[in-house]
Amino acid sequence: RSNGVFGTKTDGTLWSWGASGYGYGGRNSQLSASSPTQIPGTDWSSSDNAHINGHDFSLMTKTDGTMWSAGRNNQGQLGLNNKTDHSSPTQVGGEDGWSAVSGCYNSSMALRTDGTLWTWGNASYGKLGQNTSTGQSSPKQVGTDTNWSIITGNGNFAAIKTDGTLLSWGFNREGQLGHNNGGPSGGSYASVSSPKQVGSETWRDVSSMRESCFGVRTNGTLWSWGRNQYGELGLNQFWNPTNNGISSPTQVGTATTWHRVSAGTYAVYATKTDGTFWTWGRGGQGQLGLNDATNRSSPTQLTGTWKTTGFNGGQNWAFGLKGT
């Protein structure tokens, strides 16, 4: 994710701060902002995954179901049927009914209220899930299913359906798709160009970073897979030639009270149902919030009581909401 942050207030206003290369901060400028700056409008959605900053571009939704984009557009990732950059939010098509968005470098994904899934932008490694490597500059539906529910993207895409099944596709260099197809001594990992189910279990949350993925199952257990260079898998171990590139979900600890998980850039943030907030992975810039610059290979609790949603992390930064 880029070094920019978005947040909505209860009055429907949308704010951004941090970097804004190519104008992805939506502030009609490429200049950085060191404090929250309002983006025009009072009807921005505050639901989960209502806005996302990808790699130098951003996607946003409003309460009326319209979708908007800003920033870099060299691969058509803004969904505007062109490749022109935009420094302020521009509506994607004339349609409404969009409910969630996600970004994956120069590719985009969005969910509609009718349960259909759509992708656009760069299609290398099959990232768009369209069984092709040909990109597109406007949204195109993935298959015909109408039961998609939760979406995530960074180095690859993953999504959960309403029946709890988890599917993933795209880039798979470190086994981050979770398909158990290879490993450091078991052959090369294969990228996948259309959604493929991860195991047979049911899931309620999923989040991905560049080369790793994390999920919470419906039984409250937390699982991780993919790259483990900085201990980001939370398995109490750091990278070495035999434990890097875990290609199938592996349980993190034994707790059954995990609620939500969000992956930053080599750092992970998660909440439990009791309102506790936990972090692990790369901490060199203090992004773990533990008052040091130390990497952690297992979940470590932050002090206080936190909202179980409304937290996120990016490249060397993180934020969360306190309260009950």
Salt bridges, closest charged atoms under 4 A:
ASP43 OD1 - LYS62 NZ 3.79
ASP48 OD2 - ARG260 NH1 3.00
ASP56 OD2 - HIS55 NE2 3.88
GLU95 OE1 - ARG112 NH1 3.51
ASP145 OD2 - LYS161 NZ 2.48
GLU201 OE1 - ARG217 NH2 3.51
ASP205 OD2 - ARG260 NE 2.94
GLU211 OE2 - ARG173 NH2 2.26
GLU211 OE2 - ARG210 NE 3.96
GLU211 OE1 - ARG227 NH1 2.66
ASP292 OD2 - ARG296 NH2 2.89
